[in-house]
Amino acid sequence: MCGPHLLSSVAHTTRRPPRPGCLWPRTPTPRGRGLFFSVLLIGCCGAPNLLMAPEGPAPPEEAGSGEDPHELLVRFEDSVGPDLRAHTHEVYGVHPRRRSEHRDFEVVTLPPYADRAKILEKYRQDPHVAHVEPNRRVYSTAATAANAVEPDDPRFSDQWALQRIEMPRAWGFMETPGGASDITVAVIDTLVDADHEDLSGPLGRQEWFGDGDRDTDGRPHGTHVAGILGAEGDNGLGVAGVVWDADMLSAAFLDEQDRGSISGAIEAIAFAVDEGARVLNLSYAFEGSVEGGSLPTDCDAFQEGGESFLHCEALAEAGDEGVLAVAAGGNEGSDQDGRAIAGETIQLPAAYPLDNVIAVAASREEDSDSQSWDRLAGFSNFGYRTVHLAAPGVDILSTLPDNDYDHLSGTSMAAPMVAGAAALLFAEPKPDWEGIDDEELHLHVRERLLGTVACGFDDDCPGNLRGDAGSHLAERLITGGRLDVANALDPDIQEPPVPPSFIHAEREGPDRIELTWLDSSPTADHFRVQRWSEDEQDWLDRDCVQGQRYEDSETPEGGSVHYRLRAQRDCADASASDASRWMEVAAGIQRPTEVRASADGERVRVRWQLSGAEHLDRLELQRAGPSSGFDDHREFNPEERSFTETVDETGTYRYRLRACEEDGTCSGWSRTAEVRVEGDGTAEVTEKFTGFGDADADLRCFIATAAYGSPDHADLDTLRDFRDDVLRPHPVGAALVEVYYAVSPPVARWIAADEQRQRWARRLFEALPL
């Protein structure tokens, strides 16, 4: 990642966990040292980000992990008094930095020389300690009807995203268009410019929970997010938010570098809940993981490793208070399902398995054959079992400090559209919600939003999207669609139950398979389970059960067994409004994930990821050409992760893979990767460079982004390492780096403005000895 985990300004980030500065291998190679002048041409990111020093003695940056504070979060047993707590810290050689005012834990700072892992283990073995985990660095997630009501804001016509989610029609359904003044919505982010002409009215309170002193009154990221959610509408100024008359609360913990800590996020959440917030907008992310091989179904999955359990617990308890949390899905462009099952890091808080969380991907608008349809943004994370829906997240116009406005991109921009829509539903609930307990209303709001998404006409999900969006979103998201606020507010539309999520199937014996899932529908508590029959070539009923678990004790031995299940209001034959979308899962061999295709001229490159390769015999690849359907094309060793070929005709090519064992048993086919070859270049399905906004432009990988449409180019890692480890420590090298940062933005804009220049730049990159 370039700089912090900032997913705004430019619609792309790397697919690697963040750390200060750019992500680089830690040891420069001889080959990297030979690229001294290449660095000046290619460059990378802004200056390394310095960790915020805690109160009291500050450990040097090299202490700890290099990306996180040299601190722990410690929760003692309830019976442990203050004297014993203090003595425990003294014995372990740490000092308490502060105690949470809202949650029962302490932030303790380790001395510079301390081994954090060893002290962490001592606390874990201490019988007086209930829980301990490392304090973590957190980063913002931004990258850019007849009764319809349109506001008079002069730049509303430039807000394509609000048109896309049908806001004019949605406002027309409301008794008070855009009104939600009685509903508190918390923007948990950076500080917001409270003096902005479009925000001074909606923004009521602002509190600081970050490390160190409050920096300024208004940072770009939080101000932009707040404007998408709640910029004052129909006031003749600037832009309109989803909500025009909001009661916005800013609980800020991200600093001027768009970074914060887990402890600050927990404090901000607790404060917002105490202040009566009904909706939390969480446009930030950090890396977490659970034990590989399964998907989590509750916060306990994060307890054993001590990673992010307290943050998950804080959001779960917010749900107990009737609070809905809307979380940006993250901008790594990765399949969160596959990463979780492989035991790799996933983006939190979006991937927490909680029934009060909505995980939001970013979509973009695409025009084809006079139709307008939705496609997942190339930078956006996705997950058929973990990410709920998409909302527009590319080139989003909103507020910036000092009464400014500009376009940013990222899942950070998509989340506040969903949060704003939730606030409108809280403000004007459906008539049949009368009598629902206040602590459960948020679940019905969530179900309404997820059950009324816009999809393609032929896809197994609700909605009424013009054109065909489902072909791309249906296989990547739980709902298979994109936010449609007009559908959500339309009293004539009946939504089905929320589909089960975090579905996992695992073989527990030669003829026994266990399925688990997260039930998050307030209106359905039955689940119909079906299994694919190779003999019948059809889905056959296995059972209709209650709960979040099903055991199939009569299964074929070996290989993959495919299931699908859906939530139903009862076990009788369900109509479309009484049952959720079908969700599929396989037990056995995991299919390849993150399959991508790209092209340069007539050369096509296909890449993928795979878990459990050591138990496989081969990978099989099929290809569909411009004038033919899928047929067997290549076989690979399980260790291979890419291949390149030259094609002999222009047009669209599609690729899919499956993994096979020696006995011929194979996984299901992967999701299809698609690329268009035009002969003299490519129209591959990735995001193009959309320009730099005023905000945080110094944090971008300028020229690489302009050339590729994304800084997610693996070969740049060597150059980045060379920059930080070889150039920066020396005065001459540091001066050259500074020269690069002065000249690269205009050069990048010049490259990005012309596709021919982008091709030249890409060829120059590929010619370098990386």
N, C-alpha and C positions, 0 to 999 in steps of 0.2 A: 504494500500500500504506500501511496505517496503521502508523506506527512501523517497526520492523525487519521483515525478511521472516519474521515470526513467524506460524506457521500453526497455533497452538494457542489454547486458551481459547474462541475463537469460530470457528465453522466456515467462515469466509470471509475472503478477502483480495481486493485488487484484482488486475486482470490486467495490471499494469504493473510494470516493473522497479523494485526498491527503491532508495530513497535516504534519507538522514537525515530524520527527521520524516515527514510525509505526502508523497505525491507530488503536486506542484502544478505548473502552468505557472509559469515564473519571473517573468513580468511581470503585475501586477494590471491588470485592465481597468477602465475607468470604471464599467462595469456591476457589477463585483465590489466597487468602493468603495461602491456604493449599497446593499450588502447587509450593512452593519455590524451591525444588530440581528438580521438573519437568522442570522449566525454564532452569536449567543448561543443561538438556538433550535436550529439544526441542528448546529453544532459539527463537530469532526472528531476528530483524534487527540491523543495525549499530546504532551508537550513534545518538541522536536526532539532526535534522538539525536546526541550529540557523538562525533566520531571519537576513538578511542583514540590517544593520543600515543605515538610510537615512543620508544625509548631515545635519548638525546641530544637535540639541538635539535628542537623540535616545530614543524612547519609549521602555519600557521593553517588554519582549516577551509576558507577560500576557495581555498587552494592545491589544484591538481589538479582532480579531477572533481567534488568536492563529495559524492560517495558512497563513494569508495574512498580508501585511504591514499595519501599522496603518495610512493609507493615503487615500486620495480621488483624483480623476481626475475631474477637474472642467473646463467646457467650458462656458465662458460668452457670452452674446449677442454681436454682432459686434459693437454696438454703445457704449459699456461700455469701458471707458478709463482706463489707468493704475492706476490713483489715486483712482477711485471708486473700482477697483478690489482689490487694497491693503487694502482699508478701509473695504471692505466686509470680507476679510480674518481676519482682526484684530477684527472685531465685533464678529465673530464666534470663536475666540480664536485659530486659526491655523496659521501656517506660511508656505508660498510658498517655496517648496524645489527647484523647477526648473520649467521653462516654456519650453514646447516642441519647438524645433527649426524647426520641420517639420510639426507639426500639431497644431491646435489652441486649446490647453488645457494646464492646469497647474497641476502639482503634488503638493499637499499640505499635510503637515504632521500634524497630530493631537497630542495634548499633551497627556502624558501617562494616565492621569485620565479621558480623554474625552470618552464619549459614542458615538462611530462612527455612530450608527444608528440614533441617535437624530440629530447630526450635518448634516448627509446626508439629513435628511428630511428638515432641515432648508434651505440648499442650494436648494433643489428641490422646495421649496415654494418661493424662492427669485425671483422676476420678472426680475432681471438682469442676471440670470443664465440660459443658454440655455440647459445645460445638466450636470449631475453629476453622477458618479458611483464610487464604491470602486476600489482602485487599487488592483489587484489580483496577486497571485503568479502563475507562469507558470512553467511547468516542461517538460523535454525532454521525448519523447515517444519511448524509445527503450526497449526491454525486453531481438536473435541472428539469306545445299543446295549445289548444285554443285558449286555455287559461294560463298560459305561460306568463311569467313576470320577469322583466329585464330591468336591472337597476340603471341609474343614470351615471354611474361611475365612468369617466371618460376612457379608461383603458379596459373596460369589461370586454370589448370586442376582441382584445388580444388574449383573453383568458380561455384558450381553446379547451382546457381541461374541464372547466365548469360547464361548457356546452356539452362536452362528451359524457359527463355523468348526469346530464339532463337536469341541471339545477334550475333553469328558468321554469320548466314544467313542475319541478318539485316545489319551488316557492309558491307556485300557483295553487297547490293543494292545501297550503297553510292558511289558517285564519289570520295570522300575522306573518307575512312573508319574511323568512330569515330570522324570526324571533326566537330566542332561547335565553332571555335575560334572567330567568329563574333557575337556569341550569349552569352550575359551575364546571368549567372545563379547564383542566390543568395542563399547561405546556411545560413539560419537564425537560429542560434543554439548557441553552445558554441564556443569559439575560436578554430581555427584549427591550427595544427602544420604546420606552413608555411615552415619549414625546412625539412619536410619529403621528402625522395628521390622520392616518387611517386606523390607528391603534389606541390613541389616548383615551377614547371613550370606552371601548370594550375591555381594555386591560385594567382590572381593578387593583390587584395586589401583586407584589413581586418580592420574593424572598431569595436569599443567597445561601446555598448549602455546599458550595465548592471548597476545595482546599485552598487555604490562603485568603488574602483579602479580596473583596469584591472588586473586579477590575474596572469595568465601565458600565454605563447604563445603556446597554444595547449592543449585541453582537449580531453579525449577519445571519447566522444559522437560526437562532431562536426567533429573530425578528421575521425572517422569511416564513418559517413554519407557522408562527402566530398569524401572519397575514393570510395564508391559505385557509386556515381554520376560521378566523374571525375578524378579518378586516371589515370595518364598518361599511355596509353597503347602502346604495341609493343615497349617498351624501354628496354627490357631485365631485368627488375627489378620487383620484388614483384607481384602485381596484376594489373588487368586492370579495369578501370571504364566503365560504359555504354558509356560515352563520353571520347575519348582519348585526344582530343585537346580542352579542355574547357577554357572558360573565367569565372573562378569562383570568386565570390565576397563573402567574409565572413562578414556578419553583425551580430555580436555576442552580445547576451544579457543574455544568461544563464551562471551562475557563476560556480565555481569549484565544487559545489554541484549539478550541473545541474538544477539550479533553476533561475528564473528571475521573472519579473513583467510584467503586461499588458502594462504599459507605455513604458518599454524597448522594448517590441515586436512591438508596434506601431511605435516607433522611428526607429527601424531597418527596418521595412517594408517601411516606407517613404523614408529612405535613399537609400535603394536598388532601389526603383522606380525612384528616382531622378538621380541615377547613370546609368539608362538605362537597368536595369534587365528586361528580358522577362519572366523568370521563377523564382518563389520563391519556395524553398523547406522548408516546415514547419514541422519538426519532433519534435514537442512539443505539449502539450495539457494542457487544464485546464477545470474545470467544469463550465457549464452554464446551464441555464434553461429558458424556456418560460412558459407561462400560460398553464396548462394542458388541454388536450382534443383536441389539434390540432397540426399539424406540421407547423413550420414557413415557410413563402415564401419570406421574405425579412428581412433586418436588423431591421426594425421598430419593429419586434416581440421582440427584445431584449431591446428596448428603455424604455418601461414602468417600468420594474423592475430595470433598470439601470445596468444590468449585461452585460458587454462585448460589448455594442453597439459601442463604439469608435473603438474597434479592428475590428469589422465587417465592420464598415464604411471605415476604412483604406484599407481593402482588396477590398471592393466594388469599391472604387475610384482607386485602382490599376488596377482593371478590366477595368475601363473607359480609362486607359492609355494603354490598350492592354497587360496587364500582367497576366500570368497564375499562379495560386497558387496551389501547390500540398501538401496536408496535410495528415499526418499520422492519421489513424482512431482511434488509442488508443488501449490500451491493457487490458481492463477490461473483455473481453470475453462476452460482453453484447449486447443485441439487442437495438440499438439506437432508432429505430422507437418506440418500446414499451415504452422505458423510456421517450421519448419526449411526447407521448400521455398521459402518466400517470402523467405528470408534474414533473418528476424526472430529475436529472441533466444529461446532455449529454456532450460528448467530443467535445470541440471546439479547434481550428477553423474548424476541419473536417466537423462538422455538420452545418456550416453556409450555408443558402440557397442562394448561389450565383452562377451565371453561369460561373464564372472564377475560381471556386474551384473544384478540384478533390479530393475526399476522398478515401484513400487507405487502404484496409484491408491486412493482412498478410496471405499468403498461405504457405503450406509445400508440399513436394513431398511424395507420398505414392505409394508403389509397391504392386501389387496384381495380382496373376495369370499371371506373366510375363509381366504385363502392368504397366506403370507408369502414375499416374494421380494426380490431385491436390485436396487438401482438405484445408478448412479454418483452420488456426492454432488455437489451443484451447484457446490461450490468446487473440486472435484478436477480436475487436469489429466488428459488422456487422450491416446491415440494408437494407432490401429489397427496401426501399424508400429513404434512406439517404446516403448509402455508395456505391461508384460507381463501383470499381473493386478491384481485389486482385493482389498482386505481391509477389514474394517469400520474406519471412521474418524470416525464421528459419535457424540458423546455417550459417550465412552469413559472409564470409571471406572478410575483408577489412583492411584498414590502421589504425594504432594506433600511438600515439606519439613516438618519438625517433626511427624512422625507424622500428617500430614493426608492426606485422600483427596478427590478431586473429579473431575468430568467435563471433559474437553477434547476438541476435535475437530480433525481435520486429517490430511493424509497422513503427518504425523509420527507419528500414533497408529497408522496402518495398517502402516507399515514394520516396527516391532518385532514384530508378530504373525508376519510372514513370517520375520524373522530368528530368532525363537524356534523356529518350526517347522523351520527349517534346522538349528538346533542339535540338536533331537531326532532328526533323521534322521542327522546325523553320529554321535550317541551310540548309536543302534541302527540301523545300516545294513542294507539288504536283504541276504539271504543270497547273491544272485547278484552282489553287488558284491565278493565276496572275490577277491583277486588284482588288483584295480584299484590302480594306482599312487596313492600318497597325494596327489601333485600334481594328479591328475585326478578325485579323488573328489568335489570340490566341483561339478564339471560334472554329475555324476550326481545329486547332491542337488538341484541347480537343475532338472534335467530332471524329476525326480520331483515337485517342487513345482508346476511349470508344467503337467505332464501329467496332474495329478489335480485340477485346479480343478473347482469346482461350476458347472454351467451349466444352461440350460433343456433340457428333454428333446429338443426338436426342433432344437437348434443343433449346428453342426459343431464340437464340442469335447467332451472327455471330462467325466465327472463324474456326479453323481447328486443334483442339487439338488431339494428339495421345491418345487413350484410352477414358475414360469417367470421366470427371471432373464435368460435369454439375449437377449431382445428388446431390452434396453438395453445390456448389457455386450458382447454379441457383436460389435457393429460399432465398438466404441471401444477394444478391447484386443487385444493379440496373441493371448492364449489365449482370450479371450472369456468369462472367468469369474472367480470369486471363490475365494480360498484355502479349501481344505477339508483340514484337517490329518488328519482321520480317514481320508480317501481316501489321503493320502500315506503313512500308516503301515499301511494295510490290506495285508497280504501277498497278498491274492487279487486285487488290482487291478493290471493291467498298463498302464503308461503308454506313450503313443506318443512319438516324438521331439519335441524342441522345434521349433516352427515357425520358418522363417526370419524375420528381422526387418530393419528398416531397408531395406526393399525399395524400389528406385527404378527407373523405366523412363524412358529418354530417347531421343528420335529423333536419330540421328547422321547421317541422310541421308534422301533422299526415300523410300527403301524399306528402311531399316535402323534397327532399334531395339535398344538395349543395355539389358539388365536386370542390376542388381547387387543384392546382399543380404549380410547377415551370417549366416553359418552358425555356430550355437552349440550344436549337438547333439553329444554325445559318442558317440552310437550310430548316427547316420545321416550319410552323406556323399554321398548322391545326391539330386537335386532333379528332380521331374517338373514340366515347364512346359507349360501349356495356354493357348490363345488363344481368345477368344470369336469365334464365327463368326456374323455377321449373317444369312448365307444359311441356315445350319443351325439358327440360334437355339439354339446349344449350345456347350459348351466342347469343343475338339478338341485332342488331344495335339500338341505341337510337338517335344518332345525330353525325354530324361532325361539329366541331366548331372551331373558332379562339379564341385566348386569353388564360387565365389561370383559367377559371371558367366555370362550367356548372351547371344548375339547372334542376333537374328532378322533374316535378310537378305532375307526375302520377305514384306513387309508392305504393307498398303494405304497409299496415299499420302494424307497429310493427315489431320487429325482425330485423334480418340482411338482407340487400340488397347488393348484390355483383356486383361490376362494374369492368371493365377493360378498359384501354385506351392506345393509342399509338400515337406518333407523326407521321404525314404524310406530304409529300411535297405538296400534294393537296388532295382534298376530293374524287378524282376518285379512282377506284380500284387500290391499290398500290402493286407494286412488292416488293420483299423482300428488295431491295436496296432503295426503296422509303418510307419505313415505319420502325419505330423503333420496338423494342421488346414490346409485350403487358405487361402492368403493372396492377396488380390487387389491389383492395381496397374494404373494406366493410363498410357500414354505419350501425350502430347499436351496437350489443354486441361485445366487443373486445375479440379476441381470446387470450388464455394464451400465454405468451411469455417466452423466455429463458428456454425452456424445455430441461432438461439434464438428462442423465442416467449414472450411474456408478455402478460398481460391485466389490464385494470382495468375492471370492469364488463363492458360489451359491446364494449369497444375492445381490439383485439388488435394488438400490435406485433411484427414479425418483423425480426431483425437478422442480419447475416452478414459474413464477411470473404472477400476474393478476392485472388488474386495474378495478375499479368499482365493487368490489366484493359485496358491501353492497346491490346492486340491483339484485343480482343473486339468483337462487334457488339451483343450484348444478353444479358440474363439472363432466363430463363424460370422462372416460379414455378407450382407446382401446389399445390392445396389439397384436402384430404379433410375433409368436414364430419361432423357427428354421424350423419347418415343417408346419406352418399354416399362413394364412393371418390375417388381422386385424379383431378382433371381440370384442364385448363389454366385458369389463373386470372388471371395478370398477366404483363406484360413490363416490364423496367426497363433503363435505361441502365447500362452496366458500372460507372460511377462511383458509382451509388447503393449504399447499405449498409443501408437499412432501409425499411420502409413500415408504415403504420398503417391499419387498416380497422375498421369497425363491423359486427359480425355480427348476424344476425337470429334466431338460436336458441341456446339453451344446449346444452352438451355439449362433447365433445372435438374439437378441430381439429388437423390435422396439416399441416405445410408442408414442401416440399422445393424446391430450386432446382438449375438447371444453367446453365452458361455456354456461349454459342454464338458461332461466327464467322459472317461474312456469307454464306458459302457453305452455311450450314445445318448444318455440322459442330458437334456439341455434346459437352460433357463428360458424364460420368456424373452421375446425380442425387446431390445432397448427402445427408448423413445427415438423417433426418427430425426436425424440431422439433415438439414436441407441447405443447399447452396446453389446459386445461379452463376453459371459460367458464361461470360460474354465474349471471350476470345482475347480482347485487349485489356482485360481487367476483370473485376468481379463486382457483382451486386450481392455479395454474400449477406446472410441474414445476421448482421451485427449492427450496433448503433454507430452512426457517423458522428464525428466531432461537431458539437453544437455551439461552439464559441465559448468564450470566457466571460463571466459576469464580473462585476467589480469586487465581489466578495471572494476573499481567499485565493485569488489568482496566483499568488506566489507559492501555493502549495501544490501546484499541478506538475505532472511530468509533461512539460509543454510540447516538445517537438514529437516525442513518441506518441502522445495522445493525438496530435494533429495528423500524424501519418497513418496510424492504425485505427483511429476512432476510439482508442482505449489505451491506458497505460498498462494493461494486462498483457504484457509481452515478456515471456519468461527470460529471453536472452538479455534483457536489461539488468538482471540481477548482478552479473559480474561487473558491469559498469558502475552500478550504484555502490557496490562494495569498494571498488577502486576509488571512487570519489571520497567516501567517508574515511577509509583506512589509509589511503595513500596521499590524496590531494589535500584534504582539509588540515591535517596536522602540520603542514608546512606553509609558510607565508606566501610563497609564489603560487603553490597549488590552490590555496584558499582564495587568492586574488583572481586566479583564472575561473574558479567556480563562481565567484561573485560577478565576473564579467558575463559569464553564461546567463546568469539569472537576469541580468540587465537587458540582454539582447534577445533571449529566447522567446518571450511572449510575442513580440511583433513578428518574429520569424514563424512562430507556430500559427499565428493568425493568417499569415500569407500562405502557408502550406495548406491549412484547413479550408481555405477559400476556393481551392481548385482541385478536382479529383486527379488531374494529370500530375500536378505537383505531389499529391499524396502518393501516387504510384512510384514516382521517382524517389521519394523519401523512403518508401518501403524497400525498394530494390537496393538502395544504399545501405539500409540497415542489414539486409540479408547478405550483402557482400562483405560485411565486416567479419573478422575472424573471431566470433564470439564462441 
